[in-house]
Amino acid sequence: MEGRPKMRRACLNRLDSTLDLLWFKPTDNCGSFTSFSLYGRDDILGLYQYLGNYQNYALDNIQLKLKNLRNWEFYLVYNKACNGIDSVFSDTINIDNQAPFDSQIDSVSVDFATQKTIIGWTNNPSNDIKGYLVYYVTGTNAVIQNTQQTNFLDNSSRNPTQNVLTYSIAAYDSCENTSLISQSHSTILLNRVYNECLKTISLSWTNYVGWQVKEYQIFRRINAQNYELVGTVVSNINQFTYNFNTFGDTYCFYIRAIKFDNTSSSSSNIVCVTTSPIIASQNSYVAKASVQNKHIELAFVTEMGTSVQNIIIYKAENNASFALWKTINTNGGLIEINDSQVNVQRNTYSYYFTTQGPCNFIFDTSQIAKTILLDVVMNAPGDQDLKWSLYNRFIKNTERQEVLLGNSIDFNKSSPWNINANLNETNSQYKDNSIFSNSFSELCYCIRAIENNPNATFTRKDTSYSNIRCVTAEPIVYFPNAIQINGFNNIFKPKGLFLDTELSEVYIYNRWGELVFIINDINLGWDGTNIKGDFVQSDVYMYKAYITGINGDKLQFNGTITVLK
């Protein structure tokens, strides 16, 4: 005898009115089935309508379009029974419009291992559950996962260590009927502030959102040890300060929210602090304070690998009191800067600095370095007296001093100076008998102090230059008293030494006081022509000469010149 067909599910797609009908096939013991028919009605009080006949009686599901979206009821009739007369009827089934029971999240936490969000919930009690939808909640709900599990690890780029993340879920059945979206739950975001000065780690966190919190528990781990409970606060407090005693350890923390009925908990992200010890610097020093043209070059040296954050530089002019000059951020090492707010020809400048670490701790203080100020007096050409202030001081003191001689105030430390004398570290004056020449019409001096050799503590050998002081010779000039046009001596021009030819001029007048010629370039002179370019007559002419020396002295000469033909 045949078993009856059993209706399983009637699912209606309400977007396109497509029906999916599934059933358990009847047993066909005598092989008498030839087809089956489908009947349905869209009103419980209405009559069933014939909806179609299907020759493939081996089917256990069909799909068809309905004429409306009403609550249809269906049954199947298999033709024929073993007697060849009767048909086999199924039970009836209505379209499944019933959504599953609502599912609720148990907790949303940050996974210890991955530091990603992990969401958990219990099995939905509905009979027909196909799976669950996980939503990421922002302004709208976005489905981020479709799963049959009761947990989900969000391995996306969403980062619960940086932002609060909010999630919801919904259950759905085999007809894709979906429950209401659950209440949203939000992760706990834990932050920390490390204060090495107070030896504290201040924790603050966002409230857990999703159920009523009974308390927050604070867990701490030191280095590779296990986490331990170190504090508990009530639900309306979301901050905690941890005090530590020694530097050098790594402290990690997380927060656990406990549900009011103790049935669930949620953990925050993990934050860690490595408490590096504060290491004071030692042996900080001013490597050099050296004049370079119109500014001062400074080099400061502090130890590397310490807790130095700044150096604070102090400056004094001549013998005035020191005042704060500049603060520079640094982690240590060599700092080279220039000071252009100086007058190196008039004043000495002293510098020192302190090293500063965290919490405004002052670690150490350098020595004071004072620049060299040189003065030169020329008693007579070839008799120059030099006096200077000693450099004070190199960290390893001065080995020797050199008196340098050049011919330009624009010389610098890389210029080809002549070493005029080598002196010991205590000399502060020197008499020089260098004479002027065509190549040295200006004598320029500089003092160079040279530090002692490096050692294990101070590995540099530095030099410090003074200002450059120059003296120039007095202009020497004489004038010829005659020229012969077209003769051997046919040019009239001043001759001499240490003349500034560009700034010197000579005016030629005839015996009636009329201007005949102007010599603008005394290197070219006057060839006996007038302003128009014609040669003048033989006669005695007067000149007025305005001569400027290279030392800036201005001289005036009057005389006569005889012109012969």
Buried (B, 14 or more C-beta within 10 A) or exposed (E): EBEBBEBEBBBBBEEEEEBBBBBEBBEBEEEBBEEBBBBBBBEEEEEEEEBEEEEEBEEEEBEEEBEEBEEBBBBBBBBBBBEEEEBBBBEBBEBBEEBBBBBBBBBBBBBEEEEBBBBBBEEBEBEBBBBBBBBBBEEEBEEBBEEEEBEBBBEEEBBBBEEBBBBBBBBBBBBBBBBEBBEBBBBBBBBBEBEBEEBEBBBBBBBBBBBEBBBBBBBBBEEEEEBEEBBBBEBEEBEBEBEBEEEEBEBBBBBBBBBEEEEBBBBBBBBEBEBBEBBBBEEBBBBBBBBBBEBBBBBBBBBEEBBBBBBBBBBBBEEEEBEEBBEEEBEBEEBEEEBEEBEBBEBBBBBBBBBBBEEEBEBBBBBBBBBBBBBBEBEEBEEBEBEBBBBBBBBBEBBBBBBBBBBEBEBBBEBEBEEBBEBEBEBBEBEBEBEBEEEBBBBBBBBBBBBBEEEEEBEBBBBBBBBBBBBBBBBEBEBBEEBBBEEEEBEBBBEBBBBBBEBBBBBBBBEEEEEBBEBEEBEEBBBBBBEEEEEBEEEEBBBBBEBBBBBEBEBEBEBEBBBBE
